[in-house]
Amino acid sequence: MSSPRRPDRKPGRERRCCPEYAATATRLRSPYARDEKDDAEDTIHNMPPQIVAALIAALVSILGVAISIASARWSVVSARERILAEAAALQQNLLKDVLAKRMEAYAALWKVMITYDLNWLLERKQLDRSWAAEFLRELNVCNAEHGVFFSQPVYERFVEYRACLAGIVEGSRISGEISMPEVERLANLAKGTNGHPGLATALKNDLGSYVRINLQV
């Protein structure tokens, strides 16, 4: 007598099993299978304490070096900014000193010009050889004491003004008289003519520029 026939498995039906069974089956199929995480953990656990301590010390040392480099870089940047600020402050102090000296020089030059030019005429004093020689002498003394602080535009007009006065002095020595056309030319060099500022204008313009904190050189 033949054994009863087992019913056929229905299509699409698969054998199901519990997770514990699947894990056990996997271990049975590959008893030596290990993942990378297990290998890394075993490597760390099996590493001698001296090596672990050395690695930790190396990491701490690298971190300390990085912090030191960052701190040194910040110190360099701070020192550079401090040096630039000190240099700017020193430059401002030097400009203030030059400005004070220049204003003193312009005041001295203005005094000589007013005394021997405009005021001399207003007081109706005689324009003679003695006047011209004394005027030139005081102008040269002023230049010797303060000329180094003149700006370039002022100095250029000063040289032109003094050359005209020196010509008047030389002419008076030869002829014994003062050339009035040359005296008029000297006055024009002081106050300026159309399109050509004079020495007095250059002084005022230079002093006025300091209101904008623009020191001319």
Backbone as numpy.savetxt, mean C-alpha at the origin, in Angstrom:
# Nx Ny Nz CAx CAy CAz Cx Cy Cz
-46.80 -103.91 -6.28 -47.64 -102.73 -6.28 -46.77 -101.49 -6.28
-47.06 -100.60 -7.16 -46.22 -99.40 -7.29 -46.58 -98.40 -6.23
-45.54 -97.61 -5.77 -45.76 -96.56 -4.76 -46.58 -95.44 -5.34
-47.34 -94.78 -4.47 -48.15 -93.66 -4.97 -47.28 -92.55 -5.53
-47.72 -91.98 -6.60 -46.96 -90.91 -7.30 -47.14 -89.60 -6.58
-45.96 -88.91 -6.33 -46.00 -87.61 -5.67 -46.54 -86.58 -6.64
-47.36 -85.74 -6.11 -47.91 -84.70 -7.00 -46.83 -83.77 -7.48
-46.96 -83.37 -8.74 -45.96 -82.46 -9.33 -46.04 -81.10 -8.66
-44.82 -80.42 -8.57 -44.76 -79.07 -8.00 -45.35 -78.09 -8.99
-46.13 -77.26 -8.45 -46.77 -76.27 -9.30 -45.75 -75.30 -9.87
-45.97 -74.94 -11.13 -45.01 -73.99 -11.75 -44.97 -72.67 -10.98
-43.75 -72.10 -10.86 -43.58 -70.82 -10.21 -43.46 -70.89 -8.72
-43.63 -72.09 -8.21 -43.52 -72.20 -6.75 -42.12 -72.60 -6.38
-41.48 -71.87 -5.51 -40.09 -72.13 -5.12 -40.04 -72.52 -3.66
-38.99 -73.23 -3.38 -38.80 -73.63 -1.99 -38.34 -72.44 -1.18
-39.03 -72.21 -0.13 -38.67 -71.13 0.76 -38.02 -71.68 2.02
-37.10 -70.81 2.55 -36.42 -71.25 3.78 -36.20 -70.04 4.68
-35.95 -70.25 5.89 -35.76 -69.17 6.87 -34.38 -68.58 6.72
-34.15 -67.36 7.19 -32.81 -66.71 7.07 -31.73 -67.49 7.76
-32.04 -68.11 8.91 -31.01 -68.86 9.62 -30.51 -70.02 8.77
-31.43 -70.64 8.08 -31.06 -71.76 7.22 -30.17 -71.29 6.07
-30.54 -70.13 5.47 -29.75 -69.62 4.36 -28.33 -69.28 4.78
-28.20 -68.65 5.97 -26.85 -68.32 6.45 -26.05 -69.56 6.72
-26.71 -70.59 7.29 -26.00 -71.85 7.58 -25.57 -72.52 6.29
-26.46 -72.48 5.31 -26.12 -73.10 4.03 -24.95 -72.39 3.37
-24.94 -71.06 3.50 -23.83 -70.31 2.90 -22.51 -70.68 3.54
-22.52 -70.83 4.88 -21.27 -71.20 5.57 -20.84 -72.60 5.23
-21.82 -73.45 5.06 -21.48 -74.83 4.71 -20.89 -74.90 3.31
-21.43 -74.10 2.38 -20.91 -74.12 1.02 -19.51 -73.52 0.93
-19.24 -72.41 1.72 -17.94 -71.74 1.68 -17.42 -71.58 3.09
-16.85 -72.59 3.65 -16.41 -72.50 5.06 -15.29 -71.49 5.26
-14.53 -71.16 4.19 -13.42 -70.23 4.34 -13.73 -68.83 3.79
-14.98 -68.61 3.38 -15.33 -67.29 2.80 -15.36 -66.23 3.88
-14.68 -65.05 3.63 -14.62 -63.93 4.57 -14.70 -62.64 3.76
-15.36 -61.69 4.33 -15.45 -60.42 3.64 -14.29 -59.52 4.05
-14.14 -58.36 3.35 -13.01 -57.44 3.59 -13.09 -56.80 4.96
-14.29 -56.54 5.45 -14.44 -55.93 6.76 -13.89 -56.84 7.86
-14.19 -58.12 7.73 -13.66 -59.07 8.73 -12.15 -59.10 8.69
-11.58 -59.08 7.45 -10.11 -59.11 7.34 -9.49 -57.88 7.98
-10.09 -56.69 7.76 -9.54 -55.45 8.34 -9.62 -55.48 9.85
-10.74 -55.95 10.38 -10.88 -56.02 11.84 -9.87 -56.98 12.44
-9.69 -58.14 11.77 -8.71 -59.11 12.28 -7.30 -58.53 12.24
-7.01 -57.73 11.15 -5.66 -57.15 11.04 -5.40 -56.17 12.19
-6.40 -55.35 12.50 -6.23 -54.39 13.58 -6.11 -55.09 14.93
-6.96 -56.10 15.15 -6.93 -56.80 16.44 -5.65 -57.60 16.62
-5.12 -58.10 15.52 -3.90 -58.91 15.61 -2.63 -58.08 15.58
-2.74 -56.74 15.36 -1.55 -55.89 15.28 -0.95 -55.69 16.66
0.37 -55.76 16.77 1.02 -55.57 18.08 0.73 -54.20 18.66
0.63 -54.07 19.98 0.33 -52.76 20.61 1.36 -51.70 20.27
2.63 -52.10 20.09 3.65 -51.10 19.79 3.39 -50.42 18.45
2.97 -51.24 17.46 2.69 -50.67 16.14 1.47 -49.76 16.18
0.45 -50.17 16.92 -0.74 -49.33 17.06 -0.39 -48.00 17.71
0.42 -48.07 18.77 0.84 -46.84 19.44 1.66 -45.95 18.51
2.52 -46.58 17.68 3.34 -45.80 16.75 2.48 -45.12 15.69
1.46 -45.82 15.21 0.56 -45.22 14.21 -0.21 -44.05 14.80
-0.68 -44.22 16.03 -1.41 -43.13 16.69 -0.49 -41.93 16.89
0.73 -42.21 17.33 1.69 -41.11 17.53 2.00 -40.39 16.22
2.10 -41.17 15.11 2.36 -40.55 13.81 1.21 -39.65 13.38
-0.01 -40.12 13.60 -1.17 -39.30 13.25 -1.21 -38.01 14.07
-0.93 -38.14 15.36 -0.91 -36.96 16.22 0.20 -36.00 15.78
1.36 -36.54 15.40 2.46 -35.70 14.94 2.11 -34.96 13.66
1.48 -35.67 12.71 1.08 -35.03 11.45 0.08 -33.92 11.71
-0.87 -34.19 12.61 -1.85 -33.17 12.95 -1.19 -31.96 13.60
-0.22 -32.21 14.46 0.50 -31.10 15.10 1.28 -30.27 14.09
1.92 -30.95 13.10 2.66 -30.22 12.07 1.72 -29.36 11.24
0.55 -29.91 10.90 -0.42 -29.14 10.11 -0.88 -27.90 10.87
-1.14 -28.07 12.16 -1.56 -26.93 12.98 -0.44 -25.90 13.08
0.80 -26.37 13.20 1.94 -25.45 13.30 2.11 -24.66 12.00
1.96 -25.34 10.86 2.09 -24.65 9.57 1.01 -23.59 9.41
-0.23 -23.96 9.78 -1.32 -23.00 9.67 -1.09 -21.79 10.59
-0.60 -22.09 11.80 -0.33 -21.00 12.75 0.80 -20.10 12.26
1.85 -20.72 11.69 2.98 -19.93 11.17 2.55 -19.06 10.00
1.71 -19.62 9.14 1.22 -18.84 8.00 0.39 -17.66 8.47
-0.46 -17.88 9.45 -1.26 -16.78 9.98 -0.37 -15.72 10.62
0.68 -16.17 11.31 1.60 -15.22 11.94 2.31 -14.37 10.89
2.71 -15.01 9.76 3.38 -14.27 8.69 2.45 -13.23 8.09
1.19 -13.63 7.85 0.23 -12.69 7.29 -0.01 -11.52 8.25
-0.15 -11.83 9.54 -0.37 -10.77 10.53 0.83 -9.84 10.62
2.04 -10.43 10.58 3.26 -9.61 10.66 3.37 -8.71 9.42
3.02 -9.25 8.25 3.08 -8.43 7.02 2.11 -7.27 7.09
0.90 -7.54 7.57 -0.09 -6.46 7.69 0.37 -5.41 8.69
1.00 -5.86 9.78 1.48 -4.92 10.79 2.62 -4.06 10.23
3.52 -4.67 9.47 4.63 -3.92 8.87 4.12 -2.89 7.87
3.14 -3.30 7.06 2.57 -2.36 6.09 1.89 -1.19 6.79
1.18 -1.49 7.87 0.51 -0.42 8.61 1.53 0.53 9.24
2.61 -0.03 9.80 3.64 0.82 10.39 4.35 1.66 9.33
4.58 1.06 8.14 5.23 1.82 7.06 4.34 2.97 6.59
3.03 2.69 6.49 2.10 3.75 6.08 2.06 4.87 7.11
2.07 4.49 8.40 2.06 5.51 9.45 3.35 6.34 9.42
4.49 5.67 9.18 5.77 6.39 9.10 5.78 7.34 7.91
5.23 6.89 6.78 5.16 7.75 5.60 4.31 8.98 5.87
3.18 8.77 6.54 2.32 9.90 6.87 3.03 10.90 7.79
3.79 10.37 8.76 4.52 11.27 9.67 5.59 12.06 8.92
6.28 11.39 7.98 7.30 12.08 7.20 6.67 13.17 6.32
5.51 12.84 5.73 4.83 13.83 4.90 4.37 15.02 5.73
3.95 14.76 6.95 3.55 15.86 7.82 4.74 16.76 8.13
5.90 16.16 8.38 7.10 16.95 8.65 7.50 17.79 7.43
7.47 17.15 6.24 7.81 17.89 5.02 6.81 19.01 4.78
5.55 18.73 5.02 4.52 19.74 4.82 4.74 20.95 5.74
5.08 20.66 7.00 5.33 21.76 7.94 6.53 22.60 7.48
7.59 21.93 7.04 8.77 22.65 6.55 8.46 23.44 5.29
7.67 22.86 4.40 7.35 23.53 3.15 6.49 24.77 3.40
5.54 24.68 4.29 4.71 25.85 4.61 5.56 26.95 5.22
6.53 26.57 6.04 7.45 27.57 6.61 8.30 28.21 5.51
8.75 27.39 4.55 9.55 27.93 3.44 8.74 28.89 2.58
7.50 28.54 2.28 6.67 29.41 1.45 6.36 30.72 2.16
6.16 30.63 3.48 5.91 31.86 4.23 7.12 32.80 4.18
8.33 32.21 4.29 9.54 33.03 4.22 9.72 33.65 2.84
9.47 32.88 1.79 9.59 33.40 0.43 8.55 34.48 0.16
7.34 34.25 0.62 6.28 35.24 0.43 6.63 36.56 1.12
7.24 36.45 2.31 7.61 37.66 3.05 8.64 38.48 2.28
9.63 37.82 1.68 10.65 38.55 0.91 10.01 39.22 -0.30
9.16 38.51 -0.99 8.52 39.07 -2.19 7.64 40.26 -1.86
6.84 40.12 -0.81 5.93 41.21 -0.43 6.71 42.42 0.06
7.77 42.17 0.83 8.54 43.28 1.41 9.20 44.13 0.33
9.83 43.47 -0.66 10.63 44.20 -1.64 9.90 44.44 -2.97
8.70 43.94 -3.08 7.97 44.17 -4.32 6.73 45.03 -4.06
5.65 44.42 -3.63 4.40 45.15 -3.48 4.48 46.23 -2.39
4.93 45.85 -1.20 4.98 46.83 -0.11 5.97 47.96 -0.41
7.03 47.64 -1.09 8.03 48.67 -1.43 7.40 49.74 -2.32
6.57 49.29 -3.25 5.91 50.24 -4.14 4.81 51.00 -3.41
4.07 50.30 -2.53 3.01 50.97 -1.79 3.57 52.03 -0.85
4.74 51.77 -0.30 5.38 52.74 0.59 6.14 53.81 -0.19
6.08 53.72 -1.51 6.70 54.72 -2.41 8.20 54.87 -2.13
8.84 53.78 -1.89 10.29 53.80 -1.72 10.95 53.78 -3.10
12.17 54.27 -3.13 12.87 54.42 -4.39 13.39 53.07 -4.90
13.17 52.83 -6.18 13.70 51.63 -6.82 15.07 51.96 -7.41
16.10 51.60 -6.68 17.45 51.92 -7.13 18.33 50.68 -7.06
19.61 50.92 -7.29 20.56 49.82 -7.29 20.63 49.14 -5.93
20.57 49.91 -4.85 20.62 49.35 -3.50 19.41 48.45 -3.24
18.23 48.91 -3.71 17.02 48.09 -3.53 17.14 46.75 -4.24
17.60 46.76 -5.49 17.72 45.54 -6.27 18.72 44.58 -5.65
19.87 45.12 -5.20 20.91 44.26 -4.61 20.42 43.63 -3.30
19.75 44.44 -2.48 19.24 43.92 -1.21 18.14 42.88 -1.45
17.28 43.13 -2.42 16.21 42.20 -2.78 16.80 40.85 -3.20
17.81 40.89 -4.08 18.42 39.66 -4.56 19.13 38.91 -3.44
19.78 39.64 -2.54 20.48 38.99 -1.43 19.49 38.26 -0.52
18.37 38.89 -0.18 17.38 38.25 0.69 16.72 37.05 0.00
16.55 37.16 -1.30 15.97 36.05 -2.05 16.90 34.84 -2.04
18.21 35.09 -2.18 19.18 34.00 -2.14 19.28 33.37 -0.75
19.19 34.19 0.28 19.22 33.66 1.65 18.01 32.75 1.89
16.86 33.20 1.42 15.65 32.38 1.56 15.78 31.06 0.82
16.35 31.09 -0.36 16.54 29.86 -1.13 17.52 28.92 -0.45
18.59 29.48 0.13 19.59 28.65 0.81 19.00 27.95 2.03
18.10 28.60 2.74 17.52 28.04 3.95 16.31 27.14 3.69
15.52 27.48 2.70 14.23 26.79 2.52 14.02 26.19 1.13
14.93 26.44 0.20 14.71 26.00 -1.17 14.54 24.50 -1.33
15.14 23.72 -0.44 15.05 22.27 -0.55 13.63 21.77 -0.36
12.79 22.57 0.28 11.40 22.16 0.53 10.43 22.70 -0.51
10.93 23.42 -1.52 10.05 23.90 -2.58 9.58 22.73 -3.43
8.33 22.78 -3.86 7.88 21.81 -4.85 8.48 22.16 -6.20
8.45 21.23 -7.13 9.06 21.47 -8.43 8.40 22.64 -9.18
7.06 22.73 -9.23 6.45 23.89 -9.91 6.85 25.23 -9.30
6.91 25.28 -7.95 7.31 26.52 -7.28 8.76 26.84 -7.57
9.62 25.81 -7.54 11.04 26.07 -7.75 11.31 26.56 -9.18
10.60 26.02 -10.16 10.80 26.46 -11.55 10.46 27.94 -11.71
9.38 28.36 -11.10 8.99 29.78 -11.20 9.90 30.66 -10.35
10.39 30.11 -9.26 11.33 30.87 -8.43 12.62 31.15 -9.20
13.14 30.15 -9.89 14.37 30.32 -10.67 14.17 31.39 -11.74
13.03 31.38 -12.41 12.75 32.38 -13.43 12.64 33.78 -12.82
12.00 33.86 -11.66 11.84 35.14 -10.97 13.19 35.70 -10.52
14.03 34.84 -9.94 15.34 35.28 -9.47 16.24 35.68 -10.62
16.16 34.99 -11.74 16.97 35.34 -12.90 16.62 36.73 -13.42
15.34 37.05 -13.40 14.93 38.39 -13.83 15.48 39.46 -12.88
15.40 39.19 -11.59 15.92 40.15 -10.60 17.44 40.29 -10.73
18.12 39.18 -10.96 19.58 39.25 -11.15 19.92 40.08 -12.38
19.10 39.99 -13.43 19.32 40.83 -14.61 19.14 42.31 -14.30
18.18 42.63 -13.44 17.98 44.02 -13.04 19.20 44.53 -12.26
19.71 43.70 -11.36 20.89 44.10 -10.58 22.09 44.32 -11.50
22.31 43.40 -12.43 23.45 43.52 -13.34 23.30 44.75 -14.24
22.09 45.01 -14.68 21.87 46.20 -15.53 22.11 47.49 -14.77
21.75 47.51 -13.49 21.97 48.73 -12.69 23.45 48.96 -12.43
24.22 47.92 -12.38 25.66 48.08 -12.17 26.31 48.69 -13.41
25.78 48.33 -14.55 26.37 48.83 -15.80 25.93 50.26 -16.10
24.63 50.47 -16.01 24.09 51.79 -16.39 23.89 52.71 -15.20
23.83 52.14 -13.99 23.59 52.95 -12.81 22.12 53.25 -12.60
21.26 52.70 -13.45 19.83 52.94 -13.34 19.07 51.61 -13.34
17.82 51.69 -12.86 16.96 50.52 -12.84 16.08 50.53 -14.09
16.03 49.43 -14.79 15.19 49.31 -15.98 13.74 49.05 -15.56
12.87 50.03 -15.77 11.48 49.89 -15.36 10.74 48.79 -16.15
11.03 48.61 -17.45 10.39 47.46 -18.12 10.74 46.13 -17.47
11.98 46.02 -17.00 12.37 44.78 -16.32 11.68 44.65 -14.96
11.47 45.80 -14.29 10.74 45.78 -13.02 9.30 45.33 -13.27
8.69 45.79 -14.32 7.33 45.38 -14.66 7.29 43.89 -15.01
8.32 43.43 -15.70 8.39 41.99 -16.03 8.54 41.16 -14.76
9.30 41.67 -13.79 9.45 40.98 -12.51 8.11 40.86 -11.78
7.33 41.94 -11.82 6.01 41.92 -11.18 5.09 40.90 -11.88
5.17 40.81 -13.20 4.35 39.85 -13.93 4.75 38.41 -13.63
6.06 38.20 -13.42 6.52 36.86 -13.06 6.01 36.46 -11.67
5.75 37.44 -10.83 5.23 37.15 -9.50 3.74 36.85 -9.53
2.97 37.70 -10.17 1.51 37.53 -10.17 1.01 36.68 -11.32
1.84 36.54 -12.39 1.44 35.73 -13.52 0.78 36.56 -14.60
0.76 36.01 -15.79 0.11 36.65 -16.94 -0.89 35.66 -17.53
-1.55 36.05 -18.57 -2.55 35.19 -19.19 -1.94 33.86 -19.65
-2.47 32.78 -19.11 -2.00 31.45 -19.51 -0.69 31.04 -18.89
-0.12 31.86 -18.03 1.16 31.51 -17.40 1.11 31.93 -15.93
0.79 31.00 -15.01 0.72 31.34 -13.58 2.07 31.83 -13.07
2.04 32.77 -12.17 3.26 33.32 -11.60 3.69 32.59 -10.35
4.77 33.11 -9.76 5.31 32.49 -8.56 4.32 32.56 -7.40
3.67 33.69 -7.22 2.69 33.82 -6.15 1.53 32.85 -6.35
1.09 32.68 -7.58 0.01 31.73 -7.87 0.43 30.30 -7.58
1.67 29.98 -7.93 2.17 28.63 -7.66 2.23 28.35 -6.16
2.63 29.35 -5.38 2.66 29.18 -3.92 1.26 28.92 -3.38
0.29 29.72 -3.81 -1.07 29.56 -3.32 -1.68 28.24 -3.77
-1.43 27.87 -5.03 -1.97 26.60 -5.52 -1.38 25.41 -4.76
-0.09 25.50 -4.49 0.57 24.42 -3.77 0.03 24.29 -2.35
-0.13 25.40 -1.68 -0.68 25.37 -0.32 -2.15 24.93 -0.33
-2.90 25.35 -1.34 -4.30 24.96 -1.41 -4.47 23.48 -1.67
-3.50 22.85 -2.33 -3.61 21.42 -2.62 -3.53 20.58 -1.36
-2.98 21.13 -0.27 -2.88 20.35 0.95 -4.23 20.11 1.60
-5.21 20.90 1.22 -6.55 20.67 1.74 -7.06 19.31 1.27
-6.59 18.88 0.08 -6.96 17.57 -0.45 -5.95 16.52 -0.07
-5.03 16.84 0.84 -3.99 15.91 1.30 -3.25 15.35 0.09
-2.80 16.27 -0.77 -2.07 15.86 -1.96 -0.76 16.62 -2.00
0.26 16.03 -1.43 1.56 16.69 -1.32 2.30 16.57 -2.63
2.61 17.71 -3.25 3.34 17.69 -4.50 4.82 17.52 -4.22
5.51 16.89 -5.17 6.95 16.65 -5.00 7.70 17.32 -6.13
